[in-house]
Amino acid sequence: MPVIFVLRGVLSFILIVLNTLACFVPVMLLAVCKFFLPFPAVRAVLNVILDQIATFWIAVNNLNQRLLGRSNIRVFGGQSFARNEWYMITANHQSWVDILILQRLFNRRIPFIKFFLKRELIWVPFIGLAWWALEFPFMKRYSQERLKKHPELKGKDIEVTQKACEKFQHFPVSIMNFLEGTRFTNQKQAQQESNYKHLLMPKAGGLSFALNAMNGKLHQLIDVTIVYPNGAPRFFDYLCGKVANIKVHIRVLPIDAALLGDYHNDPEYRAHFQQWVNTLWQQKDAQFDLLVTSLD
């Protein structure tokens, strides 16, 4: 790799670290205040400030990427978005760079993007407190093995997660969900015997759980298809500016009441939801092909 690319990558990484440290300190201070002052009015004000800090952190990282990474991101489709709307976002997953691309595309266009996290992650030192302060939804999931041993726990996981998501009834939020559950590789595709040319098999249950946990508050699905014409990049290659071109297709779909239901105990709803997800993924696979072959 030419020295100029390495220098760009190292400088970009250092700037990300410095930006993270600069924003992490106030987030920690506000998190402590939020913990010891659990009054709704106080928390509402702190939530606004915390989201603004996180949005600023992403904006600085985006500027860093534009100046040093210099990737040309061609966006197809899409439409105007609103920061006072509730969104579910899904995308194909090939690289950690995907998250940076999504942040570049949607920062300050939609509410700050949050991820569902396993409840156990709240105990990760410092980072868990930051996720909690930023209102990342922590979910409680029970394995099928445990449910077989303790059938009385059926439905309790969604109840616990819905309770954790009650705060989102009062202010807009964007929730990110990678349906594949892991990054795409040819080896994983072969192991799964995936039905799709460019994608892994989607996990419909995870999306259903997220939609139901939000208790019907999510109104629109932002479906994003990301294509790297020269192959999925490594994180450092992206920072170095070696990823010259990226293609992204965006479309917005409604989330209606028919997409809500009891995934584990209602076979009719489960079949309907799985068919909807499979159709979504078939369309995404075809869209991937179109982006690969397009000359624009």
N, C-alpha and C positions, 0 to 999 in steps of 0.2 A: 504494500500500500504506500503511495507517495507520502512524503513527509507532511505536505500541506494538509492532507486529509486527516492524518493522525493528530496534528496540532489543532485542527478545528474540533475534532472529537474530544480531545483532552480539555480544551478551553470550554466547550459546551458543557461537558460533564461537571467541571469545576463550578461553572455558573449555576447549574442546577442545584448542586450541593449548597452553595452559598445562599441561593434563593430559598431553599428548603429550610436552612438553619434560621434565616431571617424571619420567616413566617412561622416556624415551629414554636419559637419562644412566646409570641403573643397568643398563639393558639393554646399552649399549655397554661398560661396565666388565666386566660378566659375560661378554660375548662375547669380549673380549680374553683374559680368564682361561681361557675354554673353548678358545680357539685355542692358547694356549701350554701348557695342561695337558690334553693329549688322552688322559687316563686314563679308562677306562670308569666307575669309581666316582665320580670327580670330576665327569665330564660328567652322570652320572645325577642327582646332587644339584643341579648348576647348571640342568639342564633343568626340574626341579620348580620352582625359584625363578623362572626365566624365565617359565614358563607362569603362575605365580601373579601376576607383575607384569603380564603381558598381560591376564589375567583381571580384575585390579584396574582396569586402564586402561579396559576395556570397561564394567565396573560403574559407574565414575565417569561415563563418557559416557552410559550408560543413565539414571542419576539426573538428569543434565543435561537429557536429552530429556524425561523425565517432568515435570520442573518447569517447563521453558520451552517445549518443543514441544507438550506436552499432547495428543498424538494419542490417540484412542481406538482401540486395536487389539483387534478382536474375533477370537478364535481358535476355530476349529471343528475337531473331530476331535482328533488327537493322543493321546498316552498318556504314561505315566511313562517317563522315560529314565534311563540310568545313566551315571555318569562313568567306569566301568571297562569300557565297551564300545567297540567300533570301529564307526564310522558313515561312510557316504557320504551327503552331503546334496546334493540337487538342487532347483532352484527356477526358476520363470520369471523373466526379467530385464527390468525396465522402466526402472529408475532406480538411481543410486548409493545411494539411500535403502534399496534392497533389503538391502544388506549391514548397514546399521544395524538394520533390522527383524530380520534373522536373529540378529544379536548380542543384541538385546533378548530374543528368544524363547528362546535356547538357552544364554546365558552361565550357567555354573555348573550347568547341567543335563546337559550332555554334555562330553566332553573339548574343550579349546580348538580352535576351528575353524582349519584350515590350508588353503591353496590350493596346487595344483600351479603351479610357476613355471618359466618357461623358464630353462635353465641359464645363459644369458648375463646374466640379471638379478642374479646373485650379485656382479657387478662394479659395480653401481650404488653410488656412494659412500655409506657409512654405512648406508643402507637395506638394501643387499644383505647387509651383515654382520649386521644385526638379523634379517633373514629367515633367514639361516643359523643364527644363535644360537637362534632359536625353532623350529628344525627344520622349516621349510617345505620340502617335497620339491621339489627341482630336477630337472626332466626333460630328457632329451636326445631331441629328435625330428629325424628326417631327412626332408627333402622327398621327394616321389615322383620328382622330377627327379634328385635325387642318388642315390636308390636304383636308378634305371634305369642310371645311369652306373657305380655301384659296388654291384652286387648282393650283394657279400660283406658289406655293412653290414646286410642284412635281419635283423631280430631283435635287432640290437645296441642299438637305442634302448631297447627294453623291458628288456634285460639291465642297461644302465647305470642306468635309473631304478629297477629292482627292487633293485639294490645300494644305491642312495641311500635306499630305503624299508626296508631291513633293520632299521634302528633301531626302526621301529614294531612290530616283532614283540614287543618287550619292554614297551611301555607304550601304553595306549589313545590313539586319535587320531580326530578327525573331519575328513574331507576334503570340501571344498566344490567342486562342479562345476556351472557354469551351462551346460547343454547347448546353449542357443542360441548361445553364444559371443560374443554382443554384445547390447546393449540393444534391446528391441523398439521399432520405429517403424512407422507405416503405410507409409512409403516403403520400408523394408527388406522388409516383408511383401510388398509388391507386386513388388519386384525378385526376390524368391525364388519368387514364385507359391506362397506357403505353403499347405499343405493345411489349416491351422488358422485359426480365426476370431480368436483372441486371442494366438497364439504364432508365433514363427519356427520354421523347421524345426530339429529337434534334430540334433546332431552325435553320432551313435552311436559313431563311432570314438574320439572323445576320452574318452567314459565307459568304453568297453571298455579302453582303454589304462590309465586310472587304476585300474580294478578289478584288472587283471592285474598292474600294477606293485606293488600291495599284496599280491600273491601269495596271495589267498584269505583274508586277515586281516580284511577288511571283511565283517561279518555281516549288517548291516541297512542299508536305504536309507531315509532320511527324505525324503519327497517333499513339498515345500512349494509351495503355490499362493498368490500374493500378489495382491490386488486393491485398487486405489485407486479408490473409487467416483467421484471427481471427476477422474480422469485421473492419469497418472504425474507425480509432483511433481519439481520441481527440489530439489537438496540444500538450498539456502538457504531455500526456502519451507517445507521440513520443519522446519528449525531455528527459523524464525519462528513456528511454530505455526499455519500456514495449512492444514495437512493434518489436518482434523478427524477423519476416519474412515478406518480401514484394516481390511480383512478378510483373514484368513489361514486356509487349510485345511492341516492337517498329517496325513499318514498314514505308517505305517511298513510297509515291504515287506521280505521276506527276500531276501538275496542268496545264491543257491545255486550249486553247482558248475557247473550248466549255463550260467551267465552268464560263465564264464571260458573263454578259448580264444584261438586265433591269428586275430585279426580280419583280417589282411592275406592270409594264406596258406590259410585254411580257409573255403571258400565256404559250406559248410553251417552252420558256426558263425556266420559273418557274417550270413547270412540270418536265422537264429534270433535273433541279438542285435538286429538292426535291427527285426524284427517286435516284439520285446519293448519296445524303446524307442518305436516308433510307437504301440503300445497304451498305454503309459504317457502319452504325449503326448496321445492322443485323450481319455483319461480326465481329464487335466489341463485340456484345453480345455473339456470338459463341466462340470468342477468350477468353472472360471472363470465360466461362464454362471450356474451356480447361485448363486455368491457375489454376482454382479452383481444378480441379481433377488431375492435373499432380503431380507426386511424386518428381520431381526434385526441 
